[in-house]
Amino acid sequence: MDDRSWEIFCEVMQALPRQGPGNAESLTRTLALCKDLPANPSIIDLGCGSGGQTIDLVKAVGGHAVAVDIHEPNIARMRERVANAGLLGQIEAIVADMMALDVPAQSFDLVWSEGALYNLGLDVALPICRGLLKPNGYLVFSEAIWLTDNPAAVVQAAFADYPAMRDIDTVLSKLDQSEFDDVGHFVLPEAAWWDDFYTPMLAEIDRQRSIYVDDSQALAILDEIAKEPEVRREHAPDFGYGLFVARKR
């Protein structure tokens, strides 16, 4: 993206409850797989965005969470949301690079990351996650996956910036190679794409169109952003997000 496209894209994304697919029901289903998670766990959320899932997570399990994102406006908005939720003592939101974290090794019971490990690729991200976890700690992450061997050309183009995208079996193989045990996994339901992500995204795009009504460049950028949910609407059988729960050996 050029600077203007990135600016408008961020304006849209920061206004959303979540910056990627996910919902409270999927979080509850995931936590049910973490059967031995201790009371008041230590948590780190990698690529937290504006923190909707972090807040839901801490409300569900208690404990203390460090929430990390490289984009400062996301963290600024998250701090507001954490304060409004009354969780200032439980969630610490910091601007940081996942590859250069200033936190002690093996200090977390749970590493959580929704749709963000792709920024590094699993070959790089999984060893980082392993190094953050205590022995027998849990890793929970969502990952874009192919659901067919022959996705439509428009879908392949939409994920062109993630050539490492694979199917569920490949992700499970990478977990095994990184010395994680698969505890359970599932494909996120369609509601996880729309309720807190694409439906509010389209509403925000419409709102921004009214702001930029005389700005043809901005309108073109908003039209381009709006293509993403349409690809999902038309080609949902081709791709999805897998939610993976793994445990450090």
Residue, then its C-alpha position, 0 to 999 in steps of 0.5 A: m500500500d502507498d501511504r494514503s491507502w495505508e492511512i485510510f485502511c487503518e482508519v477503517m480497521q481501528a474503528l472495528p470491534r475486531q481487526g480479523p475474524g473471531n467472536a466470543e463463541s469461538l473464544t469460549r470453544t477454544l478455552a474449553l480445550c485448554k483444560d489445564l490452564p491455571a487459575n489467574p494465568s499469565i497471558i501474552d496476546l501477539g498482534c492484539g490490534s485494538g484488543g477486543q479479543t484480549i478483553d474478552l479473554v481476560k474477562a473469561v479466565g482472569g489473570h494478567a495479559v500483556a497485549v502487543d501490537i506494532h501499530e501505535p494507534n491500535i494500542a492507544r485505542m486498546r488502552e481506552r477500551v481497557a480503561n472503559a472495561g475496568l481492566l487497567g490492572q489486568i491488561e498491559a498494552i504495549v507497542a512492540d515488534m513480535m520479533a523483539l519482545d522485551v519480556p522474560a523467556q518461558s514466562f507465560d501460561l498462554v500465548w494467544s494470537e488471532g490472525a497475526l502470526y502470518n506476519l512472520g510466517l509459522d516457521v519463524a513464529l512458532p519458535i518465538c511462541r515456544g520460547l515465551l511459554k512455560p513448560n506445558g503452556y498453551l498456544v492458541f492462534s488463528e491462521a488463514i488456511w486453504l479449504t480446497d486444492n483449487p481456490a478461485a483466482v480472485v481468492q489466490a490474488a487476495f492472499a498473494d502476500y501470504p505465499a506460505m498459506r497452507d491447509i490444516d494438515t500442513v499447520l499441524s505438521k509445523l506444530d509437531q516439528s516445533e515441538f507442540d502437541d495438537v490439543g484441538h482445532f476447528v475452522l472458524p464459523e461464518a459468524a466469526w467473519w461477519d458479526d464483529f468484522y466484515t459487517p462493521m467494516l462495511a458500515e464504517i466504509d459507508r461512513q467514510r464515503s460520506i466523509y470523503v465524498d469529494d475525494s476521488q482518491a479516497l473513495a477509490i481506496l475505500d472501494e478497494i477495501a470493500k472488495e475483501p468482504e465480497v471475496r468472502r461472501e462469494h468464495a467462502p468454501d475456498f478458504g477460512y481461518g483455522l483456530f488451533v490449540a497446541r501445548k508445548r511439549 
